[in-house]
């Protein structure tokens, strides 16, 4: 079974950003997240959609 929910460290590594930046985005509600008790998790499908939605197309 493939892992669907990522920890903060895994998600920040996947996005290529620091943990601090990811926590900042969470507090600013720039990225969707899941709270499980005190844990903050990220859905891999949502992260991929976030990347797709924030991609800038090149102008030719």
N, CA, C and O atoms as a CHARMM CRD file, in Angstrom:
* protein
*
  240
    1    1 UNK  N      0.84700  -1.17500   0.00000 PROA 1      0.00000
    2    1 UNK  CA     0.00000   0.00000   0.00000 PROA 1      0.00000
    3    1 UNK  C      0.89400   1.24100   0.00000 PROA 1      0.00000
    4    1 UNK  O      1.85700   1.32700   0.76300 PROA 1      0.00000
    5    2 UNK  N      0.56400   2.19100  -0.86000 PROA 2      0.00000
    6    2 UNK  CA     1.31900   3.43000  -0.95200 PROA 2      0.00000
    7    2 UNK  C      0.82800   4.41800   0.10800 PROA 2      0.00000
    8    2 UNK  O     -0.37100   4.52200   0.36600 PROA 2      0.00000
    9    3 UNK  N      1.75500   5.13000   0.70700 PROA 3      0.00000
   10    3 UNK  CA     1.44100   6.09300   1.75800 PROA 3      0.00000
   11    3 UNK  C      0.72800   7.30900   1.16600 PROA 3      0.00000
   12    3 UNK  O      1.21000   7.90300   0.20200 PROA 3      0.00000
   13    4 UNK  N     -0.41100   7.67800   1.73600 PROA 4      0.00000
   14    4 UNK  CA    -1.18100   8.81300   1.21900 PROA 4      0.00000
   15    4 UNK  C     -0.98400  10.06600   2.05700 PROA 4      0.00000
   16    4 UNK  O     -0.91200  11.16700   1.51200 PROA 4      0.00000
   17    5 UNK  N     -0.89600   9.91600   3.38400 PROA 5      0.00000
   18    5 UNK  CA    -0.72200  11.07100   4.25600 PROA 5      0.00000
   19    5 UNK  C      0.74500  11.25200   4.60900 PROA 5      0.00000
   20    5 UNK  O      1.41600  10.30600   5.02100 PROA 5      0.00000
   21    6 UNK  N      1.23600  12.47000   4.44300 PROA 6      0.00000
   22    6 UNK  CA     2.62800  12.78400   4.71400 PROA 6      0.00000
   23    6 UNK  C      2.75500  13.61300   5.98600 PROA 6      0.00000
   24    6 UNK  O      1.86900  14.40000   6.31800 PROA 6      0.00000
   25    7 UNK  N      3.85900  13.42600   6.68600 PROA 7      0.00000
   26    7 UNK  CA     4.15800  14.26300   7.84400 PROA 7      0.00000
   27    7 UNK  C      4.64200  15.62400   7.34900 PROA 7      0.00000
   28    7 UNK  O      4.83500  15.82700   6.15000 PROA 7      0.00000
   29    8 UNK  N      4.83400  16.54400   8.27600 PROA 8      0.00000
   30    8 UNK  CA     5.33000  17.87900   7.92700 PROA 8      0.00000
   31    8 UNK  C      6.71500  17.77000   7.28600 PROA 8      0.00000
   32    8 UNK  O      6.99200  18.43100   6.28500 PROA 8      0.00000
   33    9 UNK  N      7.57000  16.94800   7.85600 PROA 9      0.00000
   34    9 UNK  CA     8.93400  16.78400   7.31900 PROA 9      0.00000
   35    9 UNK  C      8.89000  16.17700   5.91700 PROA 9      0.00000
   36    9 UNK  O      9.58900  16.64300   5.01700 PROA 9      0.00000
   37   10 UNK  N      8.07600  15.14700   5.73000 PROA 10     0.00000
   38   10 UNK  CA     7.96400  14.50700   4.41400 PROA 10     0.00000
   39   10 UNK  C      7.38300  15.46600   3.37800 PROA 10     0.00000
   40   10 UNK  O      7.87200  15.53200   2.25000 PROA 10     0.00000
   41   11 UNK  N      6.35000  16.20400   3.75100 PROA 11     0.00000
   42   11 UNK  CA     5.71300  17.14400   2.82600 PROA 11     0.00000
   43   11 UNK  C      6.66300  18.27900   2.45600 PROA 11     0.00000
   44   11 UNK  O      6.72200  18.67900   1.29300 PROA 11     0.00000
   45   12 UNK  N      7.40300  18.80000   3.42600 PROA 12     0.00000
   46   12 UNK  CA     8.33700  19.89600   3.12300 PROA 12     0.00000
   47   12 UNK  C      9.44900  19.39900   2.20400 PROA 12     0.00000
   48   12 UNK  O      9.87200  20.12000   1.30100 PROA 12     0.00000
   49   13 UNK  N      9.92100  18.18400   2.42400 PROA 13     0.00000
   50   13 UNK  CA    10.93600  17.59400   1.55800 PROA 13     0.00000
   51   13 UNK  C     10.38400  17.39400   0.14500 PROA 13     0.00000
   52   13 UNK  O     11.06200  17.70000  -0.83600 PROA 13     0.00000
   53   14 UNK  N      9.17100  16.88900   0.04400 PROA 14     0.00000
   54   14 UNK  CA     8.51600  16.65500  -1.24500 PROA 14     0.00000
   55   14 UNK  C      8.35800  17.95800  -2.02800 PROA 14     0.00000
   56   14 UNK  O      8.55200  17.98900  -3.24300 PROA 14     0.00000
   57   15 UNK  N      8.00100  19.03900  -1.31500 PROA 15     0.00000
   58   15 UNK  CA     7.81500  20.34400  -1.95200 PROA 15     0.00000
   59   15 UNK  C      9.12600  21.09700  -2.16600 PROA 15     0.00000
   60   15 UNK  O      9.17700  22.05800  -2.93400 PROA 15     0.00000
   61   16 UNK  N     10.18300  20.65800  -1.48700 PROA 16     0.00000
   62   16 UNK  CA    11.47100  21.32700  -1.61900 PROA 16     0.00000
   63   16 UNK  C     11.54400  22.63800  -0.85700 PROA 16     0.00000
   64   16 UNK  O     12.23700  23.56700  -1.27200 PROA 16     0.00000
   65   17 UNK  N     10.82600  22.71400   0.26200 PROA 17     0.00000
   66   17 UNK  CA    10.81100  23.91500   1.09500 PROA 17     0.00000
   67   17 UNK  C     11.16700  23.52400   2.52500 PROA 17     0.00000
   68   17 UNK  O     11.19500  22.34000   2.86100 PROA 17     0.00000
   69   18 UNK  N     11.43700  24.51100   3.35900 PROA 18     0.00000
   70   18 UNK  CA    11.76500  24.21900   4.75600 PROA 18     0.00000
   71   18 UNK  C     10.49600  23.90800   5.54600 PROA 18     0.00000
   72   18 UNK  O      9.39000  24.27700   5.15000 PROA 18     0.00000
   73   19 UNK  N     10.68200  23.22600   6.66300 PROA 19     0.00000
   74   19 UNK  CA     9.57100  22.92400   7.57000 PROA 19     0.00000
   75   19 UNK  C      8.95600  24.23200   8.06100 PROA 19     0.00000
   76   19 UNK  O      7.73500  24.34700   8.16900 PROA 19     0.00000
   77   20 UNK  N      9.80200  25.21300   8.35600 PROA 20     0.00000
   78   20 UNK  CA     9.32100  26.51800   8.82600 PROA 20     0.00000
   79   20 UNK  C      8.38900  27.16400   7.78900 PROA 20     0.00000
   80   20 UNK  O      7.33600  27.69600   8.14200 PROA 20     0.00000
   81   21 UNK  N      8.78100  27.11400   6.52100 PROA 21     0.00000
   82   21 UNK  CA     7.94500  27.68400   5.45600 PROA 21     0.00000
   83   21 UNK  C      6.61100  26.95500   5.36900 PROA 21     0.00000
   84   21 UNK  O      5.56800  27.58800   5.20400 PROA 21     0.00000
   85   22 UNK  N      6.63600  25.63900   5.47800 PROA 22     0.00000
   86   22 UNK  CA     5.40000  24.86500   5.41200 PROA 22     0.00000
   87   22 UNK  C      4.47800  25.21200   6.57400 PROA 22     0.00000
   88   22 UNK  O      3.27700  25.39300   6.37500 PROA 22     0.00000
   89   23 UNK  N      5.02300  25.30600   7.78600 PROA 23     0.00000
   90   23 UNK  CA     4.20800  25.71600   8.93600 PROA 23     0.00000
   91   23 UNK  C      3.64700  27.12800   8.73200 PROA 23     0.00000
   92   23 UNK  O      2.52100  27.41700   9.13800 PROA 23     0.00000
   93   24 UNK  N      4.43000  27.99600   8.10700 PROA 24     0.00000
   94   24 UNK  CA     3.97000  29.35600   7.81500 PROA 24     0.00000
   95   24 UNK  C      2.78700  29.31300   6.84900 PROA 24     0.00000
   96   24 UNK  O      1.80000  30.02300   7.04000 PROA 24     0.00000
   97   25 UNK  N      2.88900  28.47200   5.80500 PROA 25     0.00000
   98   25 UNK  CA     1.79000  28.33000   4.84900 PROA 25     0.00000
   99   25 UNK  C      0.55000  27.76700   5.53100 PROA 25     0.00000
  100   25 UNK  O     -0.56800  28.16800   5.20400 PROA 25     0.00000
  101   26 UNK  N      0.72700  26.85000   6.46800 PROA 26     0.00000
  102   26 UNK  CA    -0.40300  26.27400   7.20900 PROA 26     0.00000
  103   26 UNK  C     -1.08400  27.36600   8.02000 PROA 26     0.00000
  104   26 UNK  O     -2.31000  27.47700   8.00000 PROA 26     0.00000
  105   27 UNK  N     -0.30500  28.17600   8.73300 PROA 27     0.00000
  106   27 UNK  CA    -0.90500  29.22300   9.57000 PROA 27     0.00000
  107   27 UNK  C     -1.58300  30.29400   8.72400 PROA 27     0.00000
  108   27 UNK  O     -2.54600  30.91600   9.17100 PROA 27     0.00000
  109   28 UNK  N     -1.08900  30.51500   7.50400 PROA 28     0.00000
  110   28 UNK  CA    -1.69400  31.49000   6.58800 PROA 28     0.00000
  111   28 UNK  C     -2.78900  30.86400   5.72300 PROA 28     0.00000
  112   28 UNK  O     -3.40600  31.54200   4.90100 PROA 28     0.00000
  113   29 UNK  N     -3.02200  29.56000   5.91700 PROA 29     0.00000
  114   29 UNK  CA    -4.01600  28.78600   5.15700 PROA 29     0.00000
  115   29 UNK  C     -3.76400  28.85000   3.64200 PROA 29     0.00000
  116   29 UNK  O     -4.70400  28.93500   2.85100 PROA 29     0.00000
  117   30 UNK  N     -2.48400  28.80600   3.25500 PROA 30     0.00000
  118   30 UNK  CA    -2.10300  28.78800   1.84100 PROA 30     0.00000
  119   30 UNK  C     -2.13000  27.38000   1.26500 PROA 30     0.00000
  120   30 UNK  O     -2.19600  27.20100   0.04800 PROA 30     0.00000
  121   31 UNK  N     -2.08000  26.37500   2.14600 PROA 31     0.00000
  122   31 UNK  CA    -2.07500  24.97900   1.71000 PROA 31     0.00000
  123   31 UNK  C     -3.01900  24.18900   2.62300 PROA 31     0.00000
  124   31 UNK  O     -3.07800  24.42700   3.82900 PROA 31     0.00000
  125   32 UNK  N     -3.74700  23.25600   2.03200 PROA 32     0.00000
  126   32 UNK  CA    -4.67000  22.42900   2.80700 PROA 32     0.00000
  127   32 UNK  C     -3.89300  21.42500   3.64700 PROA 32     0.00000
  128   32 UNK  O     -2.83900  20.94000   3.23600 PROA 32     0.00000
  129   33 UNK  N     -4.41800  21.12100   4.81700 PROA 33     0.00000
  130   33 UNK  CA    -3.79400  20.15200   5.71200 PROA 33     0.00000
  131   33 UNK  C     -4.86100  19.43300   6.50900 PROA 33     0.00000
  132   33 UNK  O     -6.02900  19.82300   6.51200 PROA 33     0.00000
  133   34 UNK  N     -4.44500  18.38500   7.18000 PROA 34     0.00000
  134   34 UNK  CA    -5.34800  17.55600   7.97200 PROA 34     0.00000
  135   34 UNK  C     -4.81800  17.52200   9.39900 PROA 34     0.00000
  136   34 UNK  O     -3.62600  17.30600   9.61700 PROA 34     0.00000
  137   35 UNK  N     -5.69600  17.73200  10.36300 PROA 35     0.00000
  138   35 UNK  CA    -5.31800  17.61600  11.76300 PROA 35     0.00000
  139   35 UNK  C     -5.82900  16.27700  12.28200 PROA 35     0.00000
  140   35 UNK  O     -7.01700  15.97200  12.18200 PROA 35     0.00000
  141   36 UNK  N     -4.92200  15.48900  12.83400 PROA 36     0.00000
  142   36 UNK  CA    -5.27100  14.22600  13.48200 PROA 36     0.00000
  143   36 UNK  C     -4.75800  14.35500  14.90900 PROA 36     0.00000
  144   36 UNK  O     -3.58300  14.11500  15.18300 PROA 36     0.00000
  145   37 UNK  N     -5.64600  14.73400  15.80300 PROA 37     0.00000
  146   37 UNK  CA    -5.21800  15.04900  17.16600 PROA 37     0.00000
  147   37 UNK  C     -4.31600  16.27700  17.11100 PROA 37     0.00000
  148   37 UNK  O     -4.72400  17.33600  16.63400 PROA 37     0.00000
  149   38 UNK  N     -3.08800  16.12800  17.60200 PROA 38     0.00000
  150   38 UNK  CA    -2.12700  17.23200  17.56100 PROA 38     0.00000
  151   38 UNK  C     -1.25000  17.18700  16.32000 PROA 38     0.00000
  152   38 UNK  O     -0.46600  18.10400  16.07600 PROA 38     0.00000
  153   39 UNK  N     -1.38000  16.12200  15.53300 PROA 39     0.00000
  154   39 UNK  CA    -0.53200  15.95500  14.35700 PROA 39     0.00000
  155   39 UNK  C     -1.08500  16.71100  13.15600 PROA 39     0.00000
  156   39 UNK  O     -2.29700  16.76600  12.94500 PROA 39     0.00000
  157   40 UNK  N     -0.19700  17.28200  12.38600 PROA 40     0.00000
  158   40 UNK  CA    -0.55600  17.92500  11.12600 PROA 40     0.00000
  159   40 UNK  C     -0.07500  17.02100  10.00400 PROA 40     0.00000
  160   40 UNK  O      1.10600  16.67900   9.93900 PROA 40     0.00000
  161   41 UNK  N     -0.98700  16.63600   9.12000 PROA 41     0.00000
  162   41 UNK  CA    -0.66600  15.73500   8.01000 PROA 41     0.00000
  163   41 UNK  C     -1.07800  16.39700   6.70000 PROA 41     0.00000
  164   41 UNK  O     -1.88400  17.32800   6.68200 PROA 41     0.00000
  165   42 UNK  N     -0.51100  15.90000   5.60900 PROA 42     0.00000
  166   42 UNK  CA    -0.79200  16.43700   4.28000 PROA 42     0.00000
  167   42 UNK  C     -1.12800  15.30200   3.34200 PROA 42     0.00000
  168   42 UNK  O     -0.40600  14.30600   3.27600 PROA 42     0.00000
  169   43 UNK  N     -2.23300  15.44900   2.60900 PROA 43     0.00000
  170   43 UNK  CA    -2.67600  14.45300   1.63800 PROA 43     0.00000
  171   43 UNK  C     -1.83700  14.62200   0.37400 PROA 43     0.00000
  172   43 UNK  O     -1.77800  15.71700  -0.18500 PROA 43     0.00000
  173   44 UNK  N     -1.19500  13.56000  -0.07900 PROA 44     0.00000
  174   44 UNK  CA    -0.33500  13.61000  -1.25300 PROA 44     0.00000
  175   44 UNK  C     -1.09200  14.09400  -2.48900 PROA 44     0.00000
  176   44 UNK  O     -0.54300  14.84300  -3.29700 PROA 44     0.00000
  177   45 UNK  N     -2.34700  13.67100  -2.63900 PROA 45     0.00000
  178   45 UNK  CA    -3.15300  14.11400  -3.78200 PROA 45     0.00000
  179   45 UNK  C     -3.37700  15.62600  -3.73900 PROA 45     0.00000
  180   45 UNK  O     -3.33800  16.28900  -4.77500 PROA 45     0.00000
  181   46 UNK  N     -3.61000  16.16500  -2.55400 PROA 46     0.00000
  182   46 UNK  CA    -3.84100  17.60800  -2.39400 PROA 46     0.00000
  183   46 UNK  C     -2.54700  18.38100  -2.66700 PROA 46     0.00000
  184   46 UNK  O     -2.58100  19.45500  -3.26800 PROA 46     0.00000
  185   47 UNK  N     -1.41600  17.84100  -2.22800 PROA 47     0.00000
  186   47 UNK  CA    -0.13200  18.49800  -2.48500 PROA 47     0.00000
  187   47 UNK  C      0.15300  18.54000  -3.98200 PROA 47     0.00000
  188   47 UNK  O      0.60800  19.55900  -4.50000 PROA 47     0.00000
  189   48 UNK  N     -0.11400  17.43700  -4.67500 PROA 48     0.00000
  190   48 UNK  CA     0.10200  17.41900  -6.13000 PROA 48     0.00000
  191   48 UNK  C     -0.80500  18.42100  -6.83500 PROA 48     0.00000
  192   48 UNK  O     -0.39000  19.06900  -7.79600 PROA 48     0.00000
  193   49 UNK  N     -2.04500  18.54900  -6.36100 PROA 49     0.00000
  194   49 UNK  CA    -2.96300  19.53000  -6.93900 PROA 49     0.00000
  195   49 UNK  C     -2.48700  20.95100  -6.63500 PROA 49     0.00000
  196   49 UNK  O     -2.60100  21.83700  -7.48200 PROA 49     0.00000
  197   50 UNK  N     -1.95100  21.17400  -5.42100 PROA 50     0.00000
  198   50 UNK  CA    -1.39700  22.47100  -5.03700 PROA 50     0.00000
  199   50 UNK  C     -0.25600  22.84900  -5.98700 PROA 50     0.00000
  200   50 UNK  O     -0.17100  23.99300  -6.43300 PROA 50     0.00000
  201   51 UNK  N      0.61400  21.89200  -6.29400 PROA 51     0.00000
  202   51 UNK  CA     1.72600  22.14300  -7.21900 PROA 51     0.00000
  203   51 UNK  C      1.17700  22.49500  -8.59900 PROA 51     0.00000
  204   51 UNK  O      1.64000  23.44300  -9.23300 PROA 51     0.00000
  205   52 UNK  N      0.20000  21.73600  -9.05500 PROA 52     0.00000
  206   52 UNK  CA    -0.40200  21.97100 -10.37000 PROA 52     0.00000
  207   52 UNK  C     -1.06500  23.35200 -10.44100 PROA 52     0.00000
  208   52 UNK  O     -0.91500  24.06300 -11.43400 PROA 52     0.00000
  209   53 UNK  N     -1.79400  23.72600  -9.39200 PROA 53     0.00000
  210   53 UNK  CA    -2.50000  25.00800  -9.36800 PROA 53     0.00000
  211   53 UNK  C     -1.56300  26.20900  -9.26300 PROA 53     0.00000
  212   53 UNK  O     -1.92300  27.31400  -9.66800 PROA 53     0.00000
  213   54 UNK  N     -0.36500  25.99700  -8.72300 PROA 54     0.00000
  214   54 UNK  CA     0.56700  27.10500  -8.52900 PROA 54     0.00000
  215   54 UNK  C      1.68800  27.12200  -9.55800 PROA 54     0.00000
  216   54 UNK  O      2.64300  27.88700  -9.42000 PROA 54     0.00000
  217   55 UNK  N      1.58100  26.28300 -10.59300 PROA 55     0.00000
  218   55 UNK  CA     2.56800  26.28100 -11.65800 PROA 55     0.00000
  219   55 UNK  C      2.30600  27.45200 -12.59100 PROA 55     0.00000
  220   55 UNK  O      1.15900  27.77700 -12.89700 PROA 55     0.00000
  221   56 UNK  N      3.38600  28.07700 -13.03700 PROA 56     0.00000
  222   56 UNK  CA     3.29000  29.20500 -13.96200 PROA 56     0.00000
  223   56 UNK  C      3.79000  28.74000 -15.31700 PROA 56     0.00000
  224   56 UNK  O      4.90400  28.23300 -15.44400 PROA 56     0.00000
  225   57 UNK  N      2.94700  28.92000 -16.33100 PROA 57     0.00000
  226   57 UNK  CA     3.31600  28.48600 -17.67000 PROA 57     0.00000
  227   57 UNK  C      4.27300  29.48100 -18.30600 PROA 57     0.00000
  228   57 UNK  O      4.16300  30.69000 -18.09900 PROA 57     0.00000
  229   58 UNK  N      5.21200  28.95600 -19.08300 PROA 58     0.00000
  230   58 UNK  CA     6.18200  29.80600 -19.78900 PROA 58     0.00000
  231   58 UNK  C      5.48900  30.47600 -20.97000 PROA 58     0.00000
  232   58 UNK  O      4.58800  29.91100 -21.58900 PROA 58     0.00000
  233   59 UNK  N      5.92700  31.67800 -21.26200 PROA 59     0.00000
  234   59 UNK  CA     5.40000  32.43100 -22.39800 PROA 59     0.00000
  235   59 UNK  C      6.38300  32.29500 -23.54700 PROA 59     0.00000
  236   59 UNK  O      7.57400  32.56500 -23.39300 PROA 59     0.00000
  237   60 UNK  N      5.88300  31.87800 -24.69100 PROA 60     0.00000
  238   60 UNK  CA     6.75200  31.72600 -25.87500 PROA 60     0.00000
  239   60 UNK  C      6.63900  32.90000 -26.79100 PROA 60     0.00000
  240   60 UNK  O      7.29700  32.93800 -27.83000 PROA 60     0.00000
